[in-house]
Amino acid sequence: MPTDVVASGRRSRPFYKNLTVQVLTAILIGVLLGEFDPELAKQLKPLGDIFIKLIKLVIAPVIFLTVVTGISHMGDMKKVGRVGGKALLYFELVTTIALAFGLIIVNLIGPGRGASTANAKIDAVASYAAQGKAFDIQKFLLELIPDNFLGAFAKGDLIPILIIAILFGAALTHMGERGKPIEELLERVSHVFFGIIGIVMYAAPLGALGAMAYTIGVNGVGVLVNLGELMACVYLTMAAFVLLALGLIAKFSGFSIFKFLRYITEELLIVLGTSSSETALPRLMDKLERFGVARPVVGLVVPTGYSFNLDGTSIYMSMATIFIAQAYGIDLSIGQQIFILSVLMVTSKGAAGVTGSGFITLAATLEATKIVPIEGLALLLGVDRFMSEARAITNIIGNAVAAVVIGKNEKAFDEAAALAEYRRAFDDPSISRI
């Protein structure tokens, strides 16, 4: 028997054709290029930008089609409302836990104590400060309702598109049998867009290479040493949150966080390479459906989570705020920290799942509280891009877990499909539990 035939009788795929291996290799090459040939590395930036644009090209139609067909299949708007209500309640609870995680650990470790503030100039963060001042909760809520049908798709904002899709799906459900031909057409069109995603993913390694090379080329690995304690603190906190908080939520919901993380490894590596959780959104939604989560749940929970369930961004914002306070020698009382936590609970919901948004919403938080000096943001400029990767990875894990948890709670989860996916993905027919 040839050596490339596995025991199950299937022909094994060469390791170099595995997307995980390709993306991980590309990230490592990007780091090396950025460190040893930064000028060349900077010129590779278009590779990352083009890949992100290609993904964003299909995000709006994928969300619209998934939500519309999911609601139409469900055929019960009361159930849709129940799923949406549970999702928002879950998001508020989990992001509050994430904020508390960040506040507790940053107070215990104190990475900002003794940090130099000599280079913290307001000019360095003027643009972020201006955008932070411009943040307004009323404006944010009003912008959730699009001005017109096509405008929402042109801007690519997830929540307005989600609102349009819910209204469209509700109207289609109300039409009954008359709406079936439209539902079938949209179902077929959705397959086309997921086919486009499959084609675009061939470029994922190049996208990861370009984005990572540019990041290291501009910032250099040396910048990590200067704020290494904060970096380590943030990464460890996010890892603890995923394994402990989300791990316990997963356990109580009847699945293992470790197996699940292994299952979505490719998506996590794409996010690591591009520093944007949006790049993995369409693929994640498709994967969750194959994992057994009902389409309506995936369509409602995941896109909504990209604005309201940003666990990584929440952790980063709480830790960064206290870090700046520690660096400036500001001893915050319990009452002040609770006040900051309450403001973070609002401003963290305004961050979209894209690169740099966490920095802007952090500026909005500092501007709103007026307790911590906003020029302290300059202390974080050098390492923000690196922490953006941690934020994005934690965000996508949080939303994936949320979809499974709510799917199981709604009895809209097919455990047999999940087991079949694990057996296929891990090439292990002996797996008997998720």
C-alpha positions as CSV (number, residue, x, y, z in Angstrom):
1,M,0.0,0.0,0.0
2,P,1.4,3.5,-0.8
3,T,2.7,5.4,2.1
4,D,0.2,8.3,1.5
5,V,-2.8,6.1,2.3
6,V,-3.9,6.3,5.9
7,A,-5.4,3.4,7.9
8,S,-8.9,4.6,7.2
9,G,-8.4,3.9,3.6
10,R,-8.5,7.5,2.5
11,R,-5.6,9.1,0.7
12,S,-3.9,11.6,3.1
13,R,-3.4,15.2,2.0
14,P,0.2,16.3,1.8
15,F,1.0,18.5,4.8
16,Y,2.1,21.5,2.7
17,K,-1.4,21.7,1.2
18,N,-2.9,22.1,4.7
19,L,-4.2,25.7,5.1
20,T,-3.1,25.7,8.8
21,V,0.5,24.8,7.8
22,Q,0.5,27.3,4.9
23,V,-0.8,30.3,7.1
24,L,1.5,29.5,10.0
25,T,4.5,29.2,7.6
26,A,3.6,32.5,6.0
27,I,3.3,34.2,9.4
28,L,6.8,33.0,10.4
29,I,8.3,34.2,7.0
30,G,6.6,37.5,7.6
31,V,8.2,37.9,11.0
32,L,11.6,37.1,9.6
33,L,11.3,39.4,6.7
34,G,10.1,42.2,8.9
35,E,13.0,41.8,11.2
36,F,15.8,41.3,8.7
37,D,14.6,43.2,5.7
38,P,12.1,45.8,6.9
39,E,12.1,47.8,3.7
40,L,11.1,44.8,1.6
41,A,8.6,43.8,4.4
42,K,6.9,47.2,4.2
43,Q,6.4,46.8,0.5
44,L,4.4,43.6,1.1
45,K,1.6,45.5,2.8
46,P,-0.7,45.4,-0.3
47,L,-0.8,41.6,0.0
48,G,-2.6,41.9,3.4
49,D,-4.8,44.8,2.3
50,I,-5.9,43.0,-0.9
51,F,-6.8,39.8,1.0
52,I,-8.8,41.8,3.6
53,K,-10.6,43.6,0.9
54,L,-11.5,40.4,-0.9
55,I,-13.0,39.0,2.3
56,K,-14.9,42.2,3.0
57,L,-16.3,42.0,-0.5
58,V,-18.4,39.0,0.5
59,I,-19.2,39.7,4.1
60,A,-22.3,41.8,3.5
61,P,-24.0,39.4,1.1
62,V,-23.1,36.4,3.2
63,I,-24.6,37.8,6.4
64,F,-27.7,39.0,4.5
65,L,-28.3,35.7,2.8
66,T,-27.5,33.6,5.8
67,V,-29.9,35.5,8.1
68,V,-32.7,35.8,5.6
69,T,-32.7,32.1,4.6
70,G,-32.3,31.1,8.3
71,I,-35.3,33.2,9.5
72,S,-37.3,31.9,6.5
73,H,-36.5,28.3,7.4
74,M,-37.3,28.9,11.0
75,G,-40.7,30.4,10.1
76,D,-41.4,31.7,13.6
77,M,-40.6,35.3,14.4
78,K,-41.2,34.7,18.2
79,K,-38.3,32.2,18.1
80,V,-36.1,34.7,16.2
81,G,-36.8,37.3,18.9
82,R,-36.0,34.8,21.6
83,V,-32.7,33.9,20.1
84,G,-31.8,37.6,19.6
85,G,-32.8,38.4,23.2
86,K,-30.7,35.5,24.6
87,A,-27.8,36.5,22.5
88,L,-27.8,40.1,23.8
89,L,-28.2,39.0,27.4
90,Y,-25.3,36.5,26.9
91,F,-23.1,39.2,25.3
92,E,-23.6,41.7,28.1
93,L,-22.9,39.1,30.8
94,V,-19.7,37.7,29.1
95,T,-18.2,41.1,28.1
96,T,-18.7,42.3,31.7
97,I,-16.8,39.2,32.9
98,A,-14.1,40.0,30.3
99,L,-13.9,43.6,31.6
100,A,-13.7,42.4,35.2
101,F,-10.9,39.9,34.2
102,G,-8.8,42.7,32.8
103,L,-9.3,45.0,35.8
104,I,-8.5,42.4,38.3
105,I,-5.4,41.1,36.7
106,V,-3.9,44.5,35.7
107,N,-4.4,45.6,39.4
108,L,-2.7,42.4,40.7
109,I,0.3,42.5,38.3
110,G,0.7,46.3,37.9
111,P,2.5,46.4,34.6
112,G,2.3,50.3,34.4
113,R,4.0,50.9,37.7
114,G,7.4,52.6,37.0
115,A,6.7,52.9,33.2
116,S,8.2,56.1,31.7
117,T,5.7,58.7,30.4
118,A,8.4,61.0,28.9
119,N,7.5,60.1,25.3
120,A,3.7,60.4,25.8
121,K,2.8,63.4,23.7
122,I,-0.8,64.3,22.8
123,D,0.3,65.1,19.2
124,A,1.1,61.4,18.7
125,V,-2.5,60.4,19.3
126,A,-4.3,63.5,18.2
127,S,-6.3,61.7,15.5
128,Y,-7.4,58.9,17.9
129,A,-8.3,61.5,20.5
130,A,-10.4,63.4,18.0
131,Q,-12.2,60.2,17.0
132,G,-12.7,59.4,20.7
133,K,-14.2,62.8,21.4
134,A,-16.5,62.3,18.4
135,F,-17.9,59.0,19.8
136,D,-21.5,59.6,20.9
137,I,-23.8,56.8,22.1
138,Q,-26.9,58.4,20.5
139,K,-25.2,58.7,17.2
140,F,-24.0,55.1,17.4
141,L,-27.5,53.9,18.1
142,L,-29.0,56.0,15.3
143,E,-26.4,54.7,12.8
144,L,-27.6,51.1,13.5
145,I,-30.6,52.0,11.3
146,P,-29.4,52.4,7.7
147,D,-30.5,55.5,5.7
148,N,-31.4,53.2,2.8
149,F,-31.3,49.6,1.7
150,L,-28.3,49.8,-0.6
151,G,-26.4,52.3,1.6
152,A,-25.9,49.7,4.3
153,F,-24.3,47.3,1.9
154,A,-22.1,50.1,0.4
155,K,-20.8,51.0,3.9
156,G,-20.4,47.3,4.9
157,D,-21.6,48.0,8.5
158,L,-22.7,44.6,10.0
159,I,-25.5,45.7,12.3
160,P,-27.4,47.7,9.7
161,I,-27.1,44.8,7.3
162,L,-28.3,42.5,10.0
163,I,-31.4,44.7,10.7
164,I,-32.2,44.8,7.0
165,A,-31.8,41.0,6.8
166,I,-34.1,40.4,9.8
167,L,-36.8,42.6,8.3
168,F,-36.5,40.9,4.9
169,G,-36.6,37.5,6.5
170,A,-39.6,38.4,8.5
171,A,-41.5,39.7,5.4
172,L,-40.5,36.5,3.6
173,T,-41.9,34.4,6.4
174,H,-45.1,36.4,6.4
175,M,-45.6,35.6,2.7
176,G,-45.7,31.9,3.4
177,E,-45.8,29.7,0.3
178,R,-45.6,32.8,-2.0
179,G,-42.1,33.5,-0.6
180,K,-40.7,30.0,-1.2
181,P,-39.4,30.7,-4.7
182,I,-37.5,33.7,-3.4
183,E,-36.2,31.7,-0.4
184,E,-34.9,28.9,-2.8
185,L,-33.3,31.5,-5.0
186,L,-31.5,33.2,-2.1
187,E,-30.4,29.7,-0.9
188,R,-28.7,29.0,-4.2
189,V,-27.1,32.5,-4.4
190,S,-25.7,31.9,-0.9
191,H,-23.9,28.8,-2.2
192,V,-22.2,30.9,-4.8
193,F,-20.9,33.4,-2.3
194,F,-19.5,30.6,-0.1
195,G,-17.9,29.3,-3.2
196,I,-16.2,32.7,-3.7
197,I,-14.9,32.4,-0.1
198,G,-13.4,29.0,-0.9
199,I,-11.6,30.6,-3.8
200,V,-10.4,33.7,-1.9
201,M,-9.0,31.5,1.0
202,Y,-6.3,30.3,-1.4
203,A,-4.8,33.7,-0.9
204,A,-4.9,33.5,2.9
205,P,-1.2,32.6,3.3
206,L,-0.2,35.6,1.1
207,G,-2.5,37.9,3.0
208,A,-1.0,36.7,6.3
209,L,2.5,37.1,5.0
210,G,2.0,40.6,3.8
211,A,0.2,41.8,6.9
212,M,2.7,40.3,9.4
213,A,5.7,41.4,7.4
214,Y,4.5,45.0,7.3
215,T,3.7,45.0,11.0
216,I,7.1,43.8,12.0
217,G,8.8,45.9,9.4
218,V,7.2,49.1,10.7
219,N,7.4,48.4,14.4
220,G,10.2,46.0,14.7
221,V,10.5,43.2,17.2
222,G,12.4,45.5,19.6
223,V,9.3,47.5,20.4
224,L,8.0,44.4,22.2
225,V,10.8,44.5,24.7
226,N,9.9,48.0,25.9
227,L,6.4,47.2,26.8
228,G,6.9,43.5,27.2
229,E,5.3,43.3,30.7
230,L,2.1,44.8,29.4
231,M,2.1,42.6,26.3
232,A,2.6,39.5,28.4
233,C,0.0,40.6,30.9
234,V,-2.6,41.2,28.1
235,Y,-1.9,37.9,26.3
236,L,-2.0,35.9,29.6
237,T,-5.2,37.5,30.7
238,M,-6.9,36.8,27.3
239,A,-5.6,33.2,27.4
240,A,-6.9,32.8,31.0
241,F,-10.3,34.3,30.0
242,V,-10.6,31.8,27.0
243,L,-9.6,28.8,29.0
244,L,-11.3,29.6,32.3
245,A,-14.3,31.7,31.6
246,L,-15.2,30.5,28.2
247,G,-13.9,27.0,29.1
248,L,-16.4,26.8,32.0
249,I,-19.2,28.1,29.8
250,A,-18.4,25.5,27.2
251,K,-18.2,22.7,29.8
252,F,-21.6,23.6,31.3
253,S,-23.0,23.7,27.8
254,G,-21.6,20.2,27.1
255,F,-18.6,20.6,24.9
256,S,-14.8,20.9,25.3
257,I,-13.2,24.3,24.7
258,F,-9.9,22.5,23.7
259,K,-11.4,20.4,21.0
260,F,-13.4,23.4,19.7
261,L,-10.3,25.6,19.5
262,R,-8.5,22.9,17.6
263,Y,-11.4,22.7,15.2
264,I,-11.2,26.5,14.4
265,T,-7.4,26.7,14.3
266,E,-7.3,27.7,10.7
267,E,-9.6,30.6,11.3
268,L,-7.6,31.7,14.3
269,L,-4.3,31.7,12.3
270,I,-5.9,33.8,9.6
271,V,-7.0,36.3,12.2
272,L,-3.4,36.2,13.7
273,G,-1.9,37.0,10.4
274,T,-4.2,39.8,9.4
275,S,-5.0,41.2,12.9
276,S,-8.7,41.4,11.9
277,S,-11.4,39.1,13.1
278,E,-13.5,40.0,10.0
279,T,-11.2,38.1,7.7
280,A,-12.5,34.8,9.2
281,L,-16.1,35.8,9.6
282,P,-17.7,34.2,6.5
283,R,-15.6,31.0,6.8
284,L,-16.4,30.8,10.6
285,M,-20.2,31.1,9.9
286,D,-20.0,28.3,7.3
287,K,-17.9,26.1,9.7
288,L,-20.4,26.6,12.6
289,E,-23.3,25.5,10.4
290,R,-21.4,22.4,9.4
291,F,-20.6,21.9,13.1
292,G,-24.3,21.6,13.8
293,V,-25.4,25.1,14.9
294,A,-28.7,26.0,13.1
295,R,-28.4,28.6,10.4
296,P,-30.7,31.2,12.1
297,V,-28.6,31.0,15.3
298,V,-25.4,31.4,13.3
299,G,-26.8,34.3,11.3
300,L,-28.1,36.2,14.3
301,V,-25.4,35.5,16.9
302,V,-22.1,35.8,15.0
303,P,-22.7,39.1,13.1
304,T,-24.3,40.7,16.2
305,G,-21.4,39.5,18.3
306,Y,-19.0,41.4,16.1
307,S,-20.4,44.6,17.6
308,F,-21.7,43.5,21.0
309,N,-19.5,40.6,22.1
310,L,-15.9,41.8,21.7
311,D,-14.4,40.0,24.7
312,G,-10.8,40.6,23.6
313,T,-11.4,44.3,23.1
314,S,-13.1,44.6,26.5
315,I,-10.1,43.0,28.2
316,Y,-7.7,45.2,26.4
317,M,-9.6,48.4,27.1
318,S,-9.9,47.8,30.8
319,M,-6.2,46.8,31.1
320,A,-4.9,49.6,29.0
321,T,-6.9,52.2,31.0
322,I,-5.5,51.0,34.3
323,F,-2.0,50.6,32.8
324,I,-2.0,54.3,31.8
325,A,-3.2,55.3,35.2
326,Q,-0.4,53.3,36.9
327,A,2.2,54.8,34.6
328,Y,1.1,58.3,35.6
329,G,1.0,57.4,39.3
330,I,-2.8,57.8,39.5
331,D,-4.1,55.7,42.3
332,L,-7.7,54.9,41.3
333,S,-10.2,54.1,44.0
334,I,-12.6,51.2,43.8
335,G,-15.4,53.6,43.0
336,Q,-13.4,55.2,40.2
337,Q,-12.6,51.8,38.7
338,I,-16.3,50.7,38.9
339,F,-17.2,54.0,37.1
340,I,-14.6,53.2,34.4
341,L,-16.0,49.7,34.2
342,S,-19.5,51.1,33.6
343,V,-18.3,53.4,30.9
344,L,-16.4,50.6,29.3
345,M,-19.6,48.5,29.2
346,V,-21.0,51.2,26.8
347,T,-18.0,52.2,24.8
348,S,-16.8,48.7,24.2
349,K,-20.0,48.0,22.3
350,G,-19.0,50.7,19.8
351,A,-15.9,48.8,18.6
352,A,-16.2,46.9,15.3
353,G,-14.2,43.8,14.7
354,V,-11.6,45.5,12.6
355,T,-8.0,46.6,13.1
356,G,-7.5,49.8,15.2
357,S,-11.1,50.1,16.4
358,G,-10.1,49.1,20.0
359,F,-7.7,52.1,20.1
360,I,-10.4,54.6,19.1
361,T,-12.9,53.3,21.6
362,L,-10.2,53.4,24.3
363,A,-9.8,57.1,23.4
364,A,-13.5,57.5,23.7
365,T,-13.4,55.9,27.2
366,L,-10.6,58.1,28.4
367,E,-12.4,61.2,27.1
368,A,-15.7,60.1,28.7
369,T,-14.2,59.4,32.2
370,K,-11.7,62.3,32.3
371,I,-9.8,60.5,35.0
372,V,-6.9,59.1,33.0
373,P,-4.9,61.5,30.7
374,I,-5.7,60.8,27.1
375,E,-2.1,61.5,26.0
376,G,-1.2,58.2,27.8
377,L,-2.4,56.5,24.6
378,A,0.9,57.4,23.1
379,L,2.5,54.8,25.5
380,L,0.6,52.1,23.7
381,L,1.1,53.1,20.1
382,G,4.1,51.0,19.5
383,V,2.6,47.7,20.6
384,D,-1.1,48.3,19.8
385,R,-0.8,46.4,16.5
386,F,0.6,43.4,18.3
387,M,-2.1,43.5,20.9
388,S,-4.7,43.9,18.1
389,E,-4.0,40.3,17.1
390,A,-4.7,39.1,20.7
391,R,-7.9,41.1,20.7
392,A,-9.1,39.8,17.4
393,I,-8.4,36.1,18.2
394,T,-10.2,36.4,21.6
395,N,-13.1,38.2,19.9
396,I,-13.6,35.4,17.3
397,I,-13.3,32.7,19.9
398,G,-15.9,34.4,22.0
399,N,-18.4,34.7,19.2
400,A,-17.9,31.1,18.0
401,V,-18.4,29.8,21.6
402,A,-21.5,32.1,21.9
403,A,-23.1,30.6,18.8
404,V,-22.6,27.0,20.0
405,V,-23.9,27.8,23.6
406,I,-27.0,29.6,22.3
407,G,-27.6,26.9,19.7
408,K,-27.5,24.2,22.3
409,N,-29.7,26.3,24.7
410,E,-32.3,26.8,21.9
411,K,-32.1,23.1,21.0
412,A,-31.0,24.3,17.6
413,F,-27.8,22.2,17.6
414,D,-27.1,18.9,15.9
415,E,-24.6,17.0,18.1
416,A,-24.3,14.2,15.6
417,A,-23.2,16.7,12.9
418,A,-20.6,18.1,15.4
419,L,-19.2,14.6,16.1
420,A,-19.0,13.9,12.4
421,E,-17.2,17.2,11.8
422,Y,-14.7,16.5,14.6
423,R,-14.1,13.0,13.2
424,R,-13.5,14.4,9.7
425,A,-11.4,17.4,10.8
426,F,-9.2,15.4,13.1
427,D,-9.3,12.2,11.0
428,D,-10.2,10.2,14.1
429,P,-13.3,8.0,13.9
430,S,-13.0,7.1,17.6
431,I,-14.2,10.6,18.9
432,S,-17.4,10.0,20.8
433,R,-17.8,13.4,22.7
434,I,-17.7,17.0,21.6
